[in-house]
Amino acid sequence: MKPLKGNKKIEFLFEKGKRFSSSFLRCVFLEQDSEDLLYVVSVPKKSFPRAVDRNKIKRQLREVLRKNPEVFKKNGFGLYMIIYTRSSFVDFDELNEDVCSLF
């Protein structure tokens, strides 16, 4: 799993990707033929105005992704954008369960 970089790739993902959601997260997914899993994690500034809070949630989400690569490989290889939709903090274990149930 590698981070997805570049505005053009992210815009392409939003235009062509499939969307699905769970209680804490929304995901945009675009399947590709390559053997790469590329991801972006996003936390809205409107929900968490302080950068410290946004960065904490991003770190937790990246750790969940790092610990569960087999969950994403079942879905297929491609581009993922994971957006945190909750307006409050969630425990790491709850976040982990939510990510696993989402995919």
Helices and strands as residue ranges (DSSP letters): E 2-3, H 7-16, E 18-21, E 25-31, E 37-42, H 51-67, H 69-75, E 78-84, H 92-102
